[in-house]
Amino acid sequence: MNNSLEILKNIYKPYRYTLKGNVTVLETMNGDFIVKKKTNDIKAIYNYLKSRNFDYFPKLIDDSRSDVNVFEYIKDVDMPKEQKALDLINVVSLLHNKTTYYKVVSDDVFKSIYDSIKSNIDFLKNYYENMFNIIENVEYMSPSEYLLIRNSSKIFSCLSFCEKELDEWFDLTKEDNKQRVSLIHNNLSLDHFIKNDKDYLISWDKSKIDSPVLDLINFYKNNYFDLDFETILNSYQSKYKLNESEKKLLFIVISLPLKYERKNNEFNSCTEVRNILDYLFKTEELVRPYYTVNQED
């Protein structure tokens, strides 16, 4: 990228350039540009999106080089993160609507998804069982160990919920020979959404054709702590309604407990446990009303 960047500096003659994460911003007399390492065929993705009447992405200025792309630079407008999240999810629901189709799949596609999630559940069950056995044999528990052991029933309850729901999900899907798919962004976060003269999704490097549920999972895991996802999910579903199996899969995956990793000191270890528990309680708060409604029905 360094060689191409030097060439681009000679072409665009920036009066200032700035490194921002994994991109370089070139500020020139003729406008500002983003230089980013090329990881996939963005032009092909953009052409497909345009063919589906979806154009909520920055203009690709130059893709002629083998290692970098040049995009227009778009300045973000300051706004409350809650409003930004709703604007983002509205664009994502439009993306999924515009690119949805039903893909014929073999019998083992849903079985593969089932096996993958089941393996994760089994791993987490064994991992926490072993950890709690060790903690119970400690003469004097540390604060982080005590916080974990006090909430062990919550962790195992979540795992039992996921296991039960996974079996029900597989019963719903195992006879299906079609899967609803769309182009998904596959890297959703507030950092990848820009508001200006219109809405823009950026960082399409990981985009692919897959289940729309994956975008919701990514967005939730990236921003669960500081956003009201009940409102976000309701807004999404008002424009692109998940079917029963998709909704169940979403709730299973986001309900899986995070894996605890002991940190280098007790303060950080307590913070890590607290983050794991906050995630569980926050997710339960989101998921529970949907099951309450089902039970009442």
N, C-alpha and C positions, 0 to 999 in steps of 0.2 A: 504493500500500500504506500510505503514511503516514496518510492520512485514515481508512482502515479500522482501522488499528492504534490510533489515538486513540479511535475508537468502541468497539473491543474492550476497551481499558483501562477505559473508563467502565462497560462491562457487567460485566467480570470482576473489576474493582477489585484488580489485583495489588499486593502489597506490595513486589514486586521484579520487574523484567523485564530480561532479558539477551539481547544479540545473540550468536548462535552461527552463524557462517557466514552462510548465506542464510535463517536462521530466527530468530524471536524467541520466547524462553521466557517465559511469564507464570507467575509463582508467586503463587498465591492461597490464601485460607483454605479454599477448596473443591477444592483440587487444582491440579496444574500442567498447562499447556497449551502447545502449539506453534502458532505462527502462521507460515504459509508462503505465499509467493506462488503463486497458482493458475496452472498452465500447461496442464493438461488436465483431462478429466472424471474425477477420482479416484473420485467416487461410482459412476460406471458401471463402472469397473474393479473396485472393491470388490464391487459387486453381482454381477458376473460370477464373481469368485473365490469368493464365498460360495455361488453356485449350483453350483460345482464342489467344494464341501466343503473349501475352502482358506481359512483365516482367520488366517494368520500375518502380520498387519499391524496397525498402530496404529488405534484407533477414530477414525473421522472424527466430530468433535463438531459442526461447523457448516460447511456449504458454501454457505450462502445468499448470500454476497457474491460479487460478480463478479470480484474481484481476489485474494482470499485464502481459504485454508482454515484451519480450526482443528482440531488433532488432540490426542488425549490425549498427555501427556508420559510416557515410559517411561524409567526409570533403568536404565542398563546395569550388569550385574554384571561385575566384574573377573574375567578368566579368561585363561589362556594363549592367545596368538593362534593357535597350531596347533589347539587344541581348538575355538576359535571358528570357524576356517575349516572344520573338518569339520562342525560343527553347521550352518553356513551352507549348505554344499554339499548336506547332507541335505534342508534345506528347499527348496532350488532344485530338486533332483531330484523332490521331491514336487510342486512347482509345475508342472514340465514334465509329470509323469505325469498330473496332474489335468486339464490343459488341452490335451493333445495331440489333434490330429486330422490327417487327411491332406487336404491342399488340392489341388484340381485346378488345374494350372498350364499355361500355354501353352509352346510349344517354346522360346521365347526367354528364359525365366526363368533356366535354368541357363546358357545362352549369355551372358546379361548378367553373371552372377556370374563366369563364366570370363573374359570380356573385361575386367572391372574388375580382377581380380587379375592377369591377364596384363599389363595396362597398368601396374600398380604394379611388377611385376617388371622390365619393360622400362625403366621410369623409373629404378629403383634401379641396374640394370646400367649404364645410360648415365651416371648421376650419379657412381657410384664409378669407372667407367673414366676419365671426364674428370678426376676428382679425383686419381687415382693417376698419370695422365699429367703433371699439373701438378707433383705432389710429386716425381716422378722427375727432373724438370728443375730442381729446386731445388738449389743448390750445397751449402747446409748445411740439412739438415732440422731442424725443431724436434722436441722429444720427442713431441709429439702426432702429427706427420706420420710420424715413424719408427715409432711404435706402430701406426699405421694401415697403413702399407705392409708391415710385418712380418706382418700378419694379413690381407692382401688375399686370399690364397687361401681363407681361411676364409669371408670374405664372399661370394666368388664361388661357393664350394662350396655354401653355403646357398641362393643364388639358383638354381643349377643344380638342386638338389634340389627346390625349390619349383616350378620350371618343369616338370620331369619329372612330379612328382606331380600337378600341375594338369592336365596332359594326360590322365593316367590317371583322375583324378577326372571329367573331362568325358566320357571314354569310358563311365564307369559310369552317368552321369546323363543323357546327351543323349537317350536314348530314353524317359526317364521322363515321365509326365504327371501325377504326383502328388509332392507335397513334404510331408514331415512337419514340422508347425509346432506351436507352442504359444504361450501368453502368456509372453513373456520379460520379466524385470525390466529388462534392457538398461543397467544402471548398477551392476553388482555390485562391491562392495569390502567389506572388513571394517568400514569406517565406516558402511555401510548395513545392518548386522546388529546387533540388540540381543538380549541374553539376559536374561530376567527370569523371571516366572512361567511363561512359554513363550517360544518363539522368535518374533522379529519381523523382517520385512524392511521397511525404510523407504525413502523417496525413490523412489516409483513414477512420477515425472514422465515418464520416457523409455520406459516400458513399452509394448509393442506385440506384435502377433502376427507371429512370424517363426521362423526356425530356432533350436532350443535351443542350437545350437553357438555362437551369438553371445554368450550369457551366459557360457559357458566362456572364450571369447576375451577378453571384457571383464575377467572375474575374474583371468585369468592375467596380462594386461598391467598390471592395477592392483596385483597383489601377488606377481608371480613371484619377486622377489628374496629374500624372507624366509620363503617357505613351501615345504613339500615337496609339490609338485603331483602327483607320482606317487601318493602316498597319497590325495590329494584326488580325483584323476581315477578311481582304482580304487573309491573309496567311491561316487562319483557313478554309475559304470557298474554297480555292484552293484544299484542301484535303478532306473536308467534307462539301458539299454545303447544306446550309439550304434551305428548301422549302419555298414557299411564306408565309404560315401561321406561320411557325417557326420564320422567319425573322420579320414578323409583331409583333408577340408576344414579341420578344426580344426588339424591339424598343419601344413598348408600356410600358413595365415594367421599362426599364432604363430611359424613359422620364418622369416618374412620379416625380414631385417635392418632395424634402425632406421636412419633417415636421420641422418647426422652433420651437425651444425651447429657451425661454429667459434664459440667463445665469445670474450668480451672480453679474456681474458688466457690465458696458456699453461697455468696450473694448471687453470683451468676447462675448457680444451679437452682436456687429458689426462684429466680426470675424465669428460668426455663420451665420449671414445673408450673408456675403461675400462668405462663403463656399457653401451655398445653391444656390446663383446666379452663382458662378463658375461652379457648377455641371450642372445647366440648360444650360448655354452657351456652355460648353464643350460637352454636350450630343447633343444639337442642331447641333453643328458643325459636329458631327459624323453622325447623322441621315439624315440631310438635303440632302446631295448629292444623296442618294438612291431614294428619292422622286422626286428630280429634274430629274434624269435619267428616272424614270417612266413617268413623265409628258411629257418629250421630246419624249419618245417612243409613 
